[in-house]
Amino acid sequence: MIVVFGATGTIGTPLITALLAKGIDLRAVTSNTSRVAALEAQDCEAVVADFEDPAALARACKGAQKAFLVTPAHLDMRRWKANVIRAAADAGVHHMAMSTGLGASPKARLTFGIWHSDSQELLKESGMGWTLIQPTYFMQNLLWQADSIAAENTYLDDLGGSVSWVDARDIADVSAEALTGEGHLGKTYGLTGKEALSGGDIAALLQQILGRDITCRAVAPAETRAKMVLSGISDEVADAMTELAGLAPKGHLSGTTTTVQEVLGRPARRFADFIAENAAEFSG
Ligand SMILES: NC(=O)c1ccc[n+]([C@@H]2O[C@H](COP(=O)([O-])OP(=O)(O)OC[C@H]3O[C@@H](n4cnc5c(N)ncnc54)[C@H](OP(=O)(O)O)[C@@H]3O)[C@@H](O)[C@H]2O)c1
């Protein structure tokens, strides 16, 4: 049985779908009791456990052989991951796939790279087998501005450089394969899409696919940071996100990997297809 932490999130939702499609016996974990019924309706076991609650995490891990772990980007994410890693190791889980971020390693100098690396090192030292899933920026982030694209026909470019966006469904599919296929123990999978796209490229794709004029407006890092803090993100996490975004204008987020193709035997999903599949969201 595989226990999935972060099961209702951007990666977790398609991961549950992918694992169920493989016929895997699984347990989805949520901290929100109101989400249990929807998870159970998909034919998986659902349990409530908060990353802050070691006893509930222990119950969530009981009887599981494998685990998937992702947490939101949060000031407490290292402690949350440590709590889950400890609970899983104590419960006898023998393989955990954990999603962190591209470039996370002990050599990382950026805040997120360091935070993710600390969790990765903890997992490696836990005694469990491990697979590290390291995605770059998710295509799904575009949905955050679906309403303003629909209402104002404007794409807000808060990166200012090309990024090799990855579809969270590819992150999920690679994670599902890592936990159910052979040869993935001890592997680190850096995940990107096939192509790097600038803000202008994304606006052009939106225009072409939605069939109406879409303008790209550059947004200054300070404006983006202020919006994050207004939305409830802590100062520290907003700073870490701003720091990461600062790599884009330098071209450091435009590199691509071939990992999706290598692990899944099919190409990574394309941003154009993601926009087409979600066209209704961008059209109000
Ligand atoms: N977005 C990007 O472009 C990007 C790029 C690279 C790396 N990342 C990394 O990817 C991770 C985020 O992945 P994601 O977007 O899939 O995650 P997410 O959707 O933000 O969160 C995953 C789930 O965590 C659960 N959760 C929240 N607080 C909890 C708590 N206290 N206890 C237990 N569960 C809790 C929530 O489910 P419930 O409410 O149901 O409990 C949520 O659905 C972060 O580590 C981020 O640094 C993101």
The ligand as a MOL file (V3000), in Angstrom:
LIG
                    3D

  0  0  0     0  0            999 V3000
M  V30 BEGIN CTAB
M  V30 COUNTS 48 52 0 0 0
M  V30 BEGIN ATOM
M  V30 1 N 4.4480 25.8160 -7.9060 0
M  V30 2 C 5.6280 25.7030 -8.4890 0
M  V30 3 O 5.8490 26.2330 -9.5880 0
M  V30 4 C 6.7140 24.8900 -7.8500 0
M  V30 5 C 7.8990 24.6810 -8.5500 0
M  V30 6 C 8.9000 23.8730 -7.9980 0
M  V30 7 C 8.7330 23.3130 -6.7350 0
M  V30 8 N 7.5750 23.5710 -6.0570 0 CHG=1
M  V30 9 C 7.4230 22.9530 -4.7380 0
M  V30 10 O 6.3140 22.0690 -4.7960 0
M  V30 11 C 5.7040 22.0200 -3.5100 0
M  V30 12 C 4.2530 22.3200 -3.6370 0
M  V30 13 O 3.6220 21.2510 -4.3550 0
M  V30 14 P 2.0290 21.2870 -4.5910 0
M  V30 15 O 1.7220 22.5610 -5.3300 0
M  V30 16 O 1.6250 20.0040 -5.1520 0 CHG=-1
M  V30 17 O 1.5360 21.4310 -3.1060 0
M  V30 18 P 0.2100 22.1840 -2.6120 0
M  V30 19 O -0.8620 21.9260 -3.6070 0
M  V30 20 O 0.5550 23.6000 -2.2470 0
M  V30 21 O -0.0660 21.4480 -1.2190 0
M  V30 22 C -0.2250 20.0470 -1.1340 0
M  V30 23 C -1.2150 19.7000 -0.0700 0
M  V30 24 O -0.6610 19.8550 1.2330 0
M  V30 25 C -1.7680 19.7570 2.1220 0
M  V30 26 N -1.4950 20.4640 3.3810 0
M  V30 27 C -1.3950 21.7980 3.5740 0
M  V30 28 N -1.1520 22.0680 4.8680 0
M  V30 29 C -1.1270 20.8550 5.4990 0
M  V30 30 C -0.9030 20.4520 6.8450 0
M  V30 31 N -0.6650 21.3600 7.7950 0
M  V30 32 N -0.9180 19.1330 7.1240 0
M  V30 33 C -1.1540 18.2060 6.1550 0
M  V30 34 N -1.3690 18.5180 4.8680 0
M  V30 35 C -1.3500 19.8310 4.5500 0
M  V30 36 C -2.9580 20.3870 1.4120 0
M  V30 37 O -4.0140 19.4590 1.4210 0
M  V30 38 P -5.2130 19.5030 2.4930 0
M  V30 39 O -5.6780 20.9370 2.5820 0
M  V30 40 O -6.2140 18.5940 1.8620 0
M  V30 41 O -4.6190 18.9970 3.7710 0
M  V30 42 C -2.4560 20.5460 -0.0300 0
M  V30 43 O -3.3800 20.0770 -0.9900 0
M  V30 44 C 6.4520 23.0030 -2.6270 0
M  V30 45 O 7.4240 22.3010 -1.8870 0
M  V30 46 C 7.1350 23.9230 -3.6200 0
M  V30 47 O 8.3170 24.4870 -3.0980 0
M  V30 48 C 6.5650 24.3230 -6.5810 0
M  V30 END ATOM
M  V30 BEGIN BOND
M  V30 1 1 1 2
M  V30 2 2 2 3
M  V30 3 1 2 4
M  V30 4 1 4 5
M  V30 5 2 4 48
M  V30 6 2 5 6
M  V30 7 1 6 7
M  V30 8 2 7 8
M  V30 9 1 8 9
M  V30 10 1 8 48
M  V30 11 1 9 10
M  V30 12 1 9 46
M  V30 13 1 10 11
M  V30 14 1 11 12
M  V30 15 1 11 44
M  V30 16 1 12 13
M  V30 17 1 13 14
M  V30 18 2 14 15
M  V30 19 1 14 16
M  V30 20 1 14 17
M  V30 21 1 17 18
M  V30 22 2 18 19
M  V30 23 1 18 20
M  V30 24 1 18 21
M  V30 25 1 21 22
M  V30 26 1 22 23
M  V30 27 1 23 24
M  V30 28 1 23 42
M  V30 29 1 24 25
M  V30 30 1 25 26
M  V30 31 1 25 36
M  V30 32 1 26 27
M  V30 33 1 26 35
M  V30 34 2 27 28
M  V30 35 1 28 29
M  V30 36 1 29 30
M  V30 37 2 29 35
M  V30 38 1 30 31
M  V30 39 2 30 32
M  V30 40 1 32 33
M  V30 41 2 33 34
M  V30 42 1 34 35
M  V30 43 1 36 37
M  V30 44 1 36 42
M  V30 45 1 37 38
M  V30 46 2 38 39
M  V30 47 1 38 40
M  V30 48 1 38 41
M  V30 49 1 42 43
M  V30 50 1 44 45
M  V30 51 1 44 46
M  V30 52 1 46 47
M  V30 END BOND
M  V30 END CTAB
M  END
